Each structure stands twice: as structure tokens, then as C-alpha cells.
Amino acid sequence: MTQNHPMNVVLLDLDGTLTQSHFGIIACVVKAFEELGMPVPDDAELHRFIGPAIQESMARNGVPADRLDEAVTIYRRYYADENVFDDPNNPGHLVPGRLYNRVYDGIPEQLAALRKAGYYLAVATCKPEYQAVPICDHFHLTDMVDGIYGASRDNSRLDKDQVIRYAFERIGFDAAAGDRALMVGDRWTDADGAAACGLDCLGCGWGYSEPGELKQHGCYRIIDHVDELTDAVKQYFAQ
């Protein structure tokens, strides 16, 4: 992909940053553990599924290695294919887990302001790309950003640093040409992934981080409200 350089790239996490997605993720995790015949994790642990790769979270919660593929397959069936959850945006209409979800208030306005200011906006998520794209399409986010990059279907690209490097490759990011980038996210995975790629991370306090998590993992700044996003990004790139 050919780009004009230098460019300023804003990498945006999806779950907990652009969308309030815990409804569907947690419901699908519960379904998976029930079908596996395993105890469902407690509420605090269920919320920790939001952010990391699903394989990592399943393993952390006691799913044995020889059943991980089965667990992920069940989860993804409910998340992508089974219309069993009541749509919070259209009550009475059943949707798969990925659409049991909503865009945070104010996000469309912030994305519009960032694009108007000339930033290249790229969704960078640990969610598999084949799942992330339909979600962004459904919630009209696709038209608000310049690219959507996620994990691979075959699990060869799982972690946030891998997704960031993949996004840079697809974008044609060139630091030597003066290109700069900032990760924007709500979990330790975003902060650690950014650090592994030599980037700073702007922490989003409205998402799913636990108390102190974003600071502990090195976010250079944490904002608590969606309407702070554009100004925070502008201040960062003005440095």
C-alpha cells in the first residue's frame, strides 16, 4: 500500500476502546465452558477475557492444552455464527455474540475529528480479522477508519505486537521516512504490544482495565472520557 510520508498513525484497539463488547464476549465464554462441562469462571475472571487472545484466556482458566482447540471452536461458533443473543440495539432480534455489542457514545465524533485532522486511523485488535471486519461493518466503523487489522485465523498472528507489525507492513509504515505512530487501548495487552514495537500507548480508562493496570504497564498517559481522545492524540503528536 502506497502512502504519502511522513504520516501519523493512530492504532485503535477495538474491544473496550471503540466498542463496549463485554456483553457478547462473556456470554460466549459462558456457553463454551458449559459445553466443555467445566466450571464457568467468576465474574472478575470473565471480564479478563476482554483484550487478550481467546486461547490465552482459555488456558489461564484451566482449559487443558488438548481441549483448547475445542474450546476456541465452541466460543467462535457462538461469537460469529449462532444467533442466540438478544440485540441490545434492536431488542427482540437475535444476533451472534460479536453483535451483542455497542459503540461507545462519542466515538464516531472523535474518529471524524481525528480523520479531519489528517491522522491515519487503523483498528489494531487481537480479535481475528475475519471477525473484526464484520463487526466494524455492522457498526459503521469501517467507513470511519483507514484500515482494520487483526489476528489471523490460523493463530500464527495472535498477540498485539504481532498485529501492530502486520498493520505497519500493510500500511507501508516507514519510521525512516518520518512516520510516527501511537497505540490507543484499554488493556495491558495494548500497552505491552506497543512497548514491544517501540511505541507509546495512550490508555483508555473507559474500557476494561483493572485498577492501576494501564499505569503499571507503562501507558504514558491515561484518559478517562471518550471526548478527551482527539485532544490527547493531537497533544502527543505535537511533541
C-alpha positions as a printed NumPy array, in Angstrom:
array([[  0.   ,   0.   ,   0.   ],
       [  1.497,   3.298,  -1.087],
       [  1.277,   6.178,   1.364],
       [  2.48 ,   9.725,   1.494],
       [  5.181,  10.212,   4.108],
       [  5.6  ,  11.272,   6.781],
       [  2.301,  10.172,   8.276],
       [  0.953,   9.989,  11.812],
       [ -0.769,   6.687,  12.516],
       [ -3.262,   6.183,  15.331],
       [ -3.673,   2.475,  16.126],
       [ -7.018,   1.855,  17.803],
       [ -7.92 ,  -1.187,  19.852],
       [-11.488,  -2.412,  19.238],
       [-12.96 ,  -4.076,  22.355],
       [-13.109,  -1.653,  25.268],
       [-11.779,   1.242,  23.196],
       [-14.2  ,   1.689,  20.3  ],
       [-16.896,  -0.767,  21.368],
       [-18.433,  -1.88 ,  24.643],
       [-18.182,  -5.554,  23.825],
       [-18.248,  -7.419,  27.119],
       [-21.867,  -8.494,  26.719],
       [-21.182, -10.81 ,  23.795],
       [-17.68 , -11.939,  24.743],
       [-18.705, -13.009,  28.228],
       [-21.904, -14.7  ,  27.031],
       [-19.911, -16.75 ,  24.503],
       [-17.265, -17.683,  27.07 ],
       [-20.011, -18.931,  29.415],
       [-21.517, -21.013,  26.585],
       [-18.111, -22.516,  25.821],
       [-17.378, -23.554,  29.402],
       [-20.866, -25.01 ,  29.756],
       [-20.43 , -27.118,  26.614],
       [-16.986, -28.232,  27.778],
       [-18.544, -29.366,  31.051],
       [-16.142, -27.163,  33.007],
       [-16.88 , -24.666,  35.813],
       [-17.652, -21.192,  34.484],
       [-15.065, -18.635,  35.7  ],
       [-16.179, -15.979,  38.171],
       [-17.292, -12.535,  37.044],
       [-13.905, -10.87 ,  37.573],
       [-12.146, -13.532,  35.519],
       [-14.797, -13.399,  32.79 ],
       [-14.055,  -9.697,  32.334],
       [-10.366, -10.542,  31.89 ],
       [-11.238, -12.347,  28.662],
       [-11.628,  -8.941,  27.023],
       [ -8.357,  -7.948,  25.398],
       [ -6.031, -10.965,  25.235],
       [ -6.25 , -13.676,  22.591],
       [ -9.039, -16.138,  23.427],
       [ -6.583, -19.077,  23.507],
       [ -4.537, -17.366,  26.215],
       [ -7.584, -16.668,  28.372],
       [ -8.974, -20.188,  27.987],
       [ -5.642, -21.703,  29.043],
       [ -5.381, -19.321,  32.002],
       [ -8.759, -20.542,  33.206],
       [ -7.884, -24.206,  33.285],
       [ -8.79 , -25.469,  29.832],
       [ -6.223, -28.239,  29.202],
       [ -3.978, -27.998,  26.176],
       [ -5.646, -30.946,  24.454],
       [ -9.045, -29.189,  24.634],
       [ -8.002, -25.649,  23.714],
       [ -8.91 , -26.035,  20.043],
       [-12.31 , -27.416,  21.019],
       [-12.905, -24.544,  23.452],
       [-11.974, -21.911,  20.896],
       [-14.139, -23.554,  18.222],
       [-17.184, -23.505,  20.524],
       [-16.539, -19.903,  21.519],
       [-16.144, -18.782,  17.922],
       [-19.312, -20.599,  16.844],
       [-21.394, -18.617,  19.313],
       [-19.422, -15.439,  18.68 ],
       [-19.632, -15.477,  14.894],
       [-22.447, -17.781,  13.776],
       [-25.135, -18.665,  16.326],
       [-27.955, -16.097,  16.575],
       [-28.874, -16.722,  20.212],
       [-28.398, -13.363,  21.969],
       [-30.88 , -10.525,  22.193],
       [-29.567,  -7.479,  20.318],
       [-29.211,  -4.552,  22.787],
       [-29.533,  -2.172,  19.82 ],
       [-32.667,  -3.895,  18.477],
       [-34.49 ,  -5.774,  21.274],
       [-36.301,  -8.884,  20.13 ],
       [-33.817,  -9.506,  17.308],
       [-31.33 , -12.335,  17.865],
       [-27.673, -11.867,  16.92 ],
       [-24.353, -13.733,  17.331],
       [-22.062, -12.705,  20.168],
       [-19.978, -10.365,  18.04 ],
       [-23.031,  -8.139,  17.524],
       [-24.141,  -8.346,  21.18 ],
       [-22.162,  -5.135,  21.417],
       [-22.367,  -1.353,  21.053],
       [-20.157,   1.57 ,  20.026],
       [-19.218,   3.832,  22.917],
       [-21.04 ,   7.145,  22.901],
       [-18.916,   9.837,  21.274],
       [-16.562,   7.511,  19.369],
       [-17.933,   8.363,  15.888],
       [-17.453,  12.067,  16.58 ],
       [-13.895,  11.508,  17.836],
       [-12.942,   9.405,  14.819],
       [-14.349,  12.059,  12.488],
       [-12.322,  14.754,  14.243],
       [ -9.131,  12.693,  14.063],
       [ -9.538,  11.995,  10.354],
       [-10.291,  15.649,   9.69 ],
       [ -7.025,  16.481,  11.452],
       [ -5.166,  14.229,   8.996],
       [ -4.334,  11.159,  11.082],
       [ -4.248,   7.679,   9.54 ],
       [ -6.638,   5.622,  11.674],
       [ -6.138,   1.867,  11.898],
       [ -8.012,  -0.606,  14.07 ],
       [ -5.444,  -2.994,  15.597],
       [ -7.099,  -5.816,  17.531],
       [ -6.22 ,  -9.255,  18.862],
       [ -9.625, -10.361,  17.621],
       [ -9.287, -12.413,  14.425],
       [ -9.506, -10.089,  11.446],
       [-12.298, -12.127,   9.846],
       [-14.392, -11.353,  12.94 ],
       [-13.27 ,  -7.752,  13.402],
       [-14.171,  -6.612,   9.88 ],
       [-17.868,  -7.653,  10.033],
       [-18.178,  -6.012,  13.462],
       [-16.748,  -2.76 ,  12.125],
       [-19.   ,  -3.046,   9.073],
       [-22.106,  -3.618,  11.201],
       [-21.436,  -0.658,  13.464],
       [-20.358,   1.615,  10.558],
       [-16.82 ,   1.914,  11.925],
       [-15.252,   0.695,   8.684],
       [-16.051,   3.96 ,   6.933],
       [-14.623,   5.942,   9.856],
       [-11.116,   4.418,   9.729],
       [ -8.463,   3.784,   7.075],
       [ -7.758,   0.133,   7.834],
       [ -8.721,  -2.819,  10.044],
       [ -6.033,  -5.235,  11.186],
       [ -6.445,  -8.23 ,  13.45 ],
       [ -5.194, -11.652,  14.427],
       [ -5.018, -14.424,  11.831],
       [ -7.481, -17.295,  11.516],
       [ -4.664, -19.87 ,  11.786],
       [ -3.338, -18.439,  15.097],
       [  0.054, -17.573,  13.589],
       [ -0.633, -13.915,  14.472],
       [ -2.158, -13.673,  17.951],
       [ -0.538, -11.033,  20.156],
       [ -0.864,  -7.256,  19.886],
       [  2.76 ,  -6.685,  18.888],
       [  2.295,  -9.158,  16.016],
       [ -0.868,  -7.342,  14.947],
       [  0.89 ,  -3.965,  15.083],
       [  3.779,  -5.196,  12.938],
       [  1.322,  -6.704,  10.48 ],
       [ -0.6  ,  -3.418,  10.327],
       [  2.617,  -1.475,   9.704],
       [  3.55 ,  -3.834,   6.882],
       [  0.143,  -3.452,   5.238],
       [  0.083,   0.321,   5.707],
       [  3.618,   0.8  ,   4.431],
       [  4.721,   2.424,   7.687],
       [  8.256,   3.774,   7.42 ],
       [  9.862,   5.258,  10.518],
       [ 12.933,   6.196,   8.486],
       [ 10.694,   8.428,   6.364],
       [  9.463,  10.2  ,   9.48 ],
       [  6.304,   8.192,  10.095],
       [  5.108,   8.119,  13.701],
       [  2.506,   6.003,  15.462],
       [  0.589,   5.848,  18.725],
       [ -1.323,   2.895,  20.178],
       [ -4.674,   3.686,  21.818],
       [ -6.151,   0.97 ,  24.015],
       [ -7.685,  -0.066,  27.298],
       [ -5.753,  -3.178,  28.389],
       [ -2.244,  -4.301,  29.325],
       [ -2.094,  -6.139,  26.014],
       [ -2.218,  -2.798,  24.189],
       [  0.473,  -1.251,  26.374],
       [  2.774,  -4.272,  26.209],
       [  2.246,  -4.708,  22.474],
       [  3.051,  -1.06 ,  21.853],
       [  6.187,  -1.231,  24.003],
       [  7.393,  -4.326,  22.149],
       [  7.153,  -2.311,  18.927],
       [  8.842,   0.783,  20.366],
       [  5.6  ,   2.76 ,  20.583],
       [  3.83 ,   4.702,  23.304],
       [  0.334,   3.737,  24.422],
       [ -2.481,   6.124,  25.32 ],
       [ -4.621,   4.357,  27.93 ],
       [ -8.418,   4.484,  27.707],
       [ -9.899,   4.491,  31.183],
       [-13.464,   3.86 ,  29.962],
       [-12.637,   0.298,  28.905],
       [-11.922,  -2.954,  30.726],
       [ -8.636,  -2.356,  32.533],
       [ -8.349,  -3.212,  36.205],
       [ -7.343,  -0.52 ,  38.72 ],
       [ -3.731,   0.502,  38.146],
       [ -3.281,  -1.826,  35.167],
       [ -2.599,   0.776,  32.49 ],
       [ -0.157,   2.738,  34.613],
       [  1.63 ,  -0.419,  35.714],
       [  2.138,  -1.465,  32.1  ],
       [  3.634,   1.862,  31.112],
       [  0.937,   3.911,  29.404],
       [  2.428,   7.394,  29.049],
       [ -0.998,   8.92 ,  29.754],
       [ -4.466,   7.693,  30.705],
       [ -7.67 ,   9.469,  29.691],
       [-10.98 ,   8.669,  31.358],
       [-13.512,  10.014,  28.873],
       [-14.091,   9.416,  25.171],
       [-14.346,  13.144,  24.46 ],
       [-10.691,  13.585,  25.529],
       [ -9.363,  11.358,  22.745],
       [ -8.8  ,  13.812,  19.895],
       [ -7.085,  16.423,  22.043],
       [ -4.862,  13.785,  23.66 ],
       [ -3.764,  12.469,  20.264],
       [ -3.084,  15.969,  18.958],
       [ -1.03 ,  16.8  ,  22.037],
       [  1.008,  13.632,  21.626],
       [  1.929,  14.251,  18.007],
       [  2.655,  17.917,  18.708],
       [  5.6  ,  16.879,  20.876]])
